[in-house]
Amino acid sequence: MFEAICEIRPEVSVPGYGGLRIELSSPNLSDEELEEAVATERRRFGSLVDVDRAAETGDNVVIDLEGLRDGEPVAGLNVDEWTYEIGRAWVAPGFDDQLTGAKKGDVLRFNAIPNGTEEAADFVVTVNRVQTLELPELTDEWVEANIADSDTVVEWRQSLRDRYTEMRVNQMRRTVVDRLTDELAKLVEIEPPESMVGADMQARVQNTIQQFQQQGIALDQWLSATGQDTESFIAGMKEQSEKAVKVDLALRAVALAEGLEVTSDDLDLEFQRVAMQVGQKVTQVRKAYEKNDAIPDLSAQIAKSKALDWLLHNVTMVDPDGNALDRDTVLGHSDHDHDHDHDHDHDHD
């Protein structure tokens, strides 16, 4: 005889889940944002021309750049005929201020701390040319000659509005599940069980390492390149796992509260989906699940997907100004089906 101590997944209640309000970015462009989009596109067709005046923010300067420490060149800070846009703040704090007001032929000498370092360097900057970006005149003739899908300025503006709106809608759809689960996790008042958090973390870390190995990247190299240490990486993983466990518990609670039961048809559909993925017969997939006693876990996953789908169709969605967003637009109309939800659900397990 022996005793086994098993930690049972706690059942939680999430009162107020039906009244959740999630804020998403607005898909609509204001008139000012449309003008910014037009200006951005026009700059792609602009040309740099020399000007005989003092340089201003937004101008380009063609410079010879020399950076020295104790008379020795600093790596990355010595280059001739470099075209630099004033205002980018790429080189060092105060660097752009030094260039503002400079004219062709000026030689600037100053001391500054290069970005990404802690030790100051002596700069010598020779201004060879001051240039401004000259934009093409916005006319129907120019649009017809340069823009593939438009013949007039009015058509082009509408095309840009449509394109930028579509980009924003797609971005909004990519964030909606994260926003929803963020708010849902806040309703779980208990601390997530350490055993569940640990299991989720282990799976996440292993998955991350495996992905890096497939790409030929060592984890320590990636951490170094992104300025992280192992402790901060693990801390970030733990935070994700704590949220994932809370979401797991909350979705189970919503499924229970809403009576979202898993039917044999639901299981059959999932067996069919898996069978198509792995290239096996449905009966083989079903037997594999039965043999591994994995059907209860599968049922739980489906129930959580149903709960997520219920929430997506019942919570309030607003833009940053508090205006209600059209649910069909957010969810992508008919393409938001159970398979789609199920894929999202796995992301948070």
C-alpha positions in Angstrom: 0.0 0.0 0.0 1.1 3.5 -0.7 -0.4 6.9 -0.6 -0.4 9.3 -3.5 -1.0 13.0 -2.9 -2.5 14.7 -5.9 -3.4 18.4 -6.2 -6.9 18.7 -7.6 -7.6 21.6 -10.0 -9.6 24.1 -7.9 -13.0 25.2 -9.1 -13.4 28.9 -9.2 -16.3 31.3 -9.9 -15.8 34.4 -12.0 -18.8 36.7 -11.2 -19.3 39.4 -13.7 -17.8 37.5 -16.6 -20.7 38.4 -18.8 -20.2 42.1 -18.2 -16.6 42.3 -19.2 -15.6 45.3 -21.3 -12.5 45.1 -23.5 -10.8 48.0 -25.1 -9.4 47.5 -28.6 -7.6 49.9 -31.0 -10.0 51.7 -33.4 -9.9 50.4 -37.0 -11.1 53.8 -38.3 -8.7 56.5 -39.6 -9.3 60.1 -38.6 -8.8 62.7 -41.3 -5.5 63.7 -39.7 -4.3 60.1 -39.8 -5.3 59.8 -43.4 -3.2 62.9 -44.2 -0.3 61.4 -42.4 -0.7 58.2 -44.5 -0.8 60.3 -47.7 2.3 62.1 -46.6 4.1 58.9 -45.8 3.3 57.4 -49.2 4.3 60.6 -51.0 7.7 60.6 -49.2 8.4 57.2 -50.9 8.3 59.1 -54.2 10.2 62.1 -52.9 13.7 63.1 -54.0 16.5 64.7 -52.0 17.7 68.1 -53.2 20.5 70.3 -52.0 19.5 73.5 -50.2 21.7 76.5 -49.3 20.5 77.2 -45.8 20.9 76.0 -42.2 19.8 72.5 -41.5 16.5 71.9 -39.7 14.8 68.9 -38.0 13.6 66.6 -40.8 16.3 67.7 -43.2 19.0 65.2 -44.4 22.6 66.1 -44.0 25.5 64.3 -45.8 28.3 64.2 -43.3 31.7 62.8 -42.6 31.5 61.4 -39.1 34.4 60.8 -36.8 34.1 59.5 -33.2 37.2 59.2 -31.0 38.1 58.1 -27.5 41.6 59.1 -26.4 42.4 59.8 -30.0 41.4 56.2 -31.1 38.5 55.6 -33.5 35.3 54.2 -31.9 33.8 51.3 -33.8 30.7 52.2 -35.8 31.3 56.0 -35.4 33.6 56.6 -38.4 32.1 57.0 -41.8 32.3 59.3 -44.8 29.5 60.7 -46.9 26.8 59.4 -44.6 23.2 60.6 -45.3 21.5 61.2 -41.9 18.0 62.6 -41.2 18.1 65.1 -38.4 15.6 64.1 -35.7 16.2 60.3 -35.8 18.3 60.4 -32.6 20.3 57.5 -33.8 23.8 58.5 -32.7 23.9 60.1 -29.3 21.9 62.4 -27.1 22.4 66.0 -28.3 23.9 64.9 -31.6 20.9 66.1 -33.6 20.9 69.4 -31.7 24.4 70.0 -32.8 23.5 69.5 -36.5 20.4 71.7 -36.3 21.5 75.1 -37.6 24.6 73.8 -39.3 25.4 74.8 -42.9 27.3 73.2 -45.8 31.0 73.3 -45.0 30.7 73.6 -41.2 32.9 71.4 -39.0 31.3 70.6 -35.7 33.3 69.4 -32.7 31.6 68.3 -29.5 31.6 65.6 -26.8 28.7 63.2 -26.3 27.9 59.7 -25.0 27.1 57.4 -28.0 23.8 55.5 -27.8 24.2 52.1 -26.2 27.4 53.0 -24.3 28.3 54.7 -21.1 31.6 56.4 -22.0 31.7 59.7 -23.8 33.4 60.2 -27.2 34.8 63.2 -29.0 32.9 63.9 -32.3 34.1 65.7 -35.4 31.3 66.1 -37.9 31.9 67.7 -41.3 28.7 68.9 -43.1 29.1 68.2 -46.8 25.6 69.0 -47.9 22.2 69.9 -46.5 19.3 68.3 -48.3 15.5 68.4 -48.0 13.0 65.9 -49.3 11.1 67.4 -52.2 7.7 65.8 -52.6 5.9 65.4 -55.9 2.9 67.7 -56.4 -0.3 65.8 -55.6 -2.4 65.9 -58.8 -4.6 63.5 -60.8 -1.9 63.3 -63.4 0.8 62.3 -60.9 -1.5 59.6 -59.3 -2.4 58.1 -62.7 1.3 57.9 -63.7 2.6 56.5 -60.3 -0.2 54.7 -58.4 -1.1 51.3 -59.8 -4.7 51.0 -58.6 -5.9 54.7 -58.8 -6.3 57.3 -61.5 -7.3 60.3 -59.3 -6.3 61.9 -56.0 -9.8 61.1 -54.6 -9.5 57.4 -55.6 -6.1 57.2 -54.1 -7.1 58.7 -50.8 -10.0 56.2 -50.6 -7.7 53.3 -51.5 -5.3 54.4 -48.8 -8.1 54.7 -46.3 -9.3 51.2 -47.2 -5.8 49.7 -47.0 -4.9 51.3 -43.7 -8.3 50.4 -42.2 -7.8 46.8 -43.3 -4.4 46.7 -41.6 -5.9 48.0 -38.4 -8.8 45.6 -38.5 -6.4 42.7 -38.9 -4.2 44.0 -36.0 -7.4 44.4 -33.8 -8.4 40.8 -34.6 -5.0 39.5 -33.6 -5.2 41.2 -30.2 -8.9 40.5 -29.2 -8.3 37.1 -27.6 -5.3 38.5 -25.6 -7.4 41.5 -24.4 -10.3 39.3 -23.4 -8.1 36.8 -21.5 -6.3 39.6 -19.8 -9.6 40.9 -18.4 -10.9 37.4 -17.7 -7.8 36.5 -15.6 -8.4 39.6 -13.4 -11.7 38.0 -12.3 -9.9 35.0 -10.7 -9.3 35.9 -7.1 -7.3 32.9 -6.0 -3.6 32.5 -6.4 -2.9 30.0 -9.3 -1.7 26.7 -7.8 2.1 26.4 -8.0 1.9 22.9 -9.5 -0.2 24.1 -12.4 2.0 27.1 -13.0 5.1 24.9 -12.8 3.7 22.4 -15.4 2.7 25.2 -17.7 6.1 26.9 -17.3 8.0 23.7 -18.0 6.0 23.2 -21.2 6.6 26.8 -22.3 10.3 26.7 -21.7 10.7 23.4 -23.5 8.7 24.7 -26.4 10.8 27.8 -26.6 14.1 25.9 -26.5 12.8 23.5 -29.2 11.8 26.3 -31.5 15.2 27.9 -31.1 17.0 24.6 -31.8 14.9 24.2 -35.0 16.2 27.6 -36.1 19.8 26.9 -35.1 19.7 29.5 -32.3 21.1 28.8 -28.8 18.9 30.2 -26.0 21.8 32.0 -24.3 22.7 33.7 -27.5 19.1 34.9 -28.0 19.0 36.1 -24.4 22.2 38.0 -24.8 21.1 39.6 -28.1 17.8 40.7 -26.6 19.5 42.1 -23.4 17.9 39.6 -21.1 19.3 37.3 -18.5 18.0 33.8 -17.5 16.3 35.2 -14.4 14.3 37.8 -16.3 13.4 35.2 -19.0 12.1 32.8 -16.4 10.2 35.6 -14.6 8.5 36.5 -17.9 7.6 32.9 -18.5 6.2 32.6 -15.0 4.0 35.6 -15.5 2.6 34.1 -18.7 2.0 30.8 -17.0 0.2 32.4 -14.0 -2.1 34.2 -16.5 -2.6 31.0 -18.5 -3.6 29.0 -15.4 -6.1 31.7 -14.3 -7.6 31.7 -17.8 -7.8 27.9 -17.8 -9.7 28.0 -14.5 -11.9 30.9 -15.6 -12.9 29.4 -18.9 -13.8 26.1 -17.2 -16.0 28.2 -14.8 -17.7 30.0 -17.6 -18.4 26.7 -19.5 -19.9 25.3 -16.3 -22.0 28.4 -15.5 -23.3 28.6 -19.1 -24.0 24.9 -19.4 -21.7 24.6 -22.4 -21.5 20.8 -22.6 -19.3 18.8 -25.0 -21.3 16.4 -27.2 -20.2 13.3 -29.1 -20.6 15.4 -32.3 -18.1 17.9 -30.9 -15.6 15.1 -30.2 -16.2 13.6 -33.7 -15.4 16.9 -35.3 -12.2 17.2 -33.3 -11.1 13.7 -34.2 -11.8 14.5 -37.9 -9.7 17.7 -37.6 -6.8 15.9 -35.9 -7.0 13.1 -38.5 -6.7 15.5 -41.3 -3.7 17.2 -39.6 -1.7 14.0 -39.0 -2.9 12.1 -42.1 -4.5 9.2 -40.3 -8.0 7.6 -40.3 -10.5 9.0 -37.8 -10.9 5.6 -36.1 -7.1 5.5 -35.5 -7.1 8.9 -33.9 -10.1 8.0 -31.7 -8.4 4.8 -30.5 -5.2 6.7 -29.8 -7.1 9.2 -27.6 -8.9 6.3 -25.8 -5.8 4.3 -25.3 -4.0 7.3 -23.7 -7.1 8.2 -21.6 -6.9 11.6 -23.3 -10.6 12.2 -24.0 -11.3 14.0 -20.7 -8.6 16.5 -21.5 -9.8 16.9 -25.0 -13.4 17.5 -23.8 -12.0 20.1 -21.4 -10.2 21.8 -24.3 -13.4 21.9 -26.4 -15.4 23.2 -23.4 -12.9 26.0 -22.9 -13.1 26.8 -26.6 -16.9 27.1 -26.3 -16.5 29.3 -23.3 -14.1 31.6 -25.1 -16.5 31.7 -28.1 -19.4 32.6 -25.8 -17.4 35.4 -24.2 -16.3 36.8 -27.6 -20.0 37.0 -28.6 -21.2 38.5 -25.4 -18.6 40.8 -23.9 -18.6 44.5 -24.7 -16.0 45.7 -27.1 -15.0 49.4 -27.3 -12.4 51.6 -28.9 -10.1 53.8 -26.8 -12.8 56.6 -26.8 -15.4 54.2 -25.4 -17.4 53.8 -28.6 -18.9 50.4 -29.2 -17.2 48.3 -31.9 -19.1 46.2 -34.4 -18.7 42.6 -33.2 -18.8 41.1 -36.7 -16.0 43.4 -37.8 -13.9 42.4 -34.7 -14.5 38.7 -35.0 -14.2 38.5 -38.8 -17.8 37.5 -39.5 -18.3 33.9 -40.3 -14.6 32.9 -40.2 -14.7 33.0 -36.4 -15.7 29.3 -35.9 -14.9 26.7 -33.3 -11.8 25.5 -34.9 -10.5 29.1 -35.0 -11.4 29.5 -31.3 -9.8 26.2 -30.4 -6.5 27.2 -31.9 -6.6 30.4 -29.8 -7.4 28.4 -26.7 -4.3 26.3 -27.1 -2.2 29.4 -27.1 -3.3 30.0 -23.5 -3.0 26.5 -22.1 
